Amino acid sequence: MTYESLAKFAQTWGLVYFFVIFAGALVYALWPSNKRSFDDASHIPLRED
């Protein structure tokens, strides 16, 4: 296996890997049951203790 073929493999499957991670994070962030926890977290800086 040459460096060029290894680099092409890493570039191709690395892109797929990062796309899957990004899609998973996006689904997690937009999942309807997570809305309340994200809304609560967004108000933390405005709370007075």
C-alpha positions, 0 to 999 in steps of 0.5 A: 500500500503506497502513501497515495492510496492510504491518503486517498482512503483516509480522505474518503472515509474520513469525510464519511466518518465526520459526516456521520458524526455531524449528522448524529450531533444534529439529530441529537440537537434537534430531537424534540424530547431534548428541547426542554433541557436545551431551553433550561440550559439557555437560561442559566446565564440569566438566573440570579442565584 
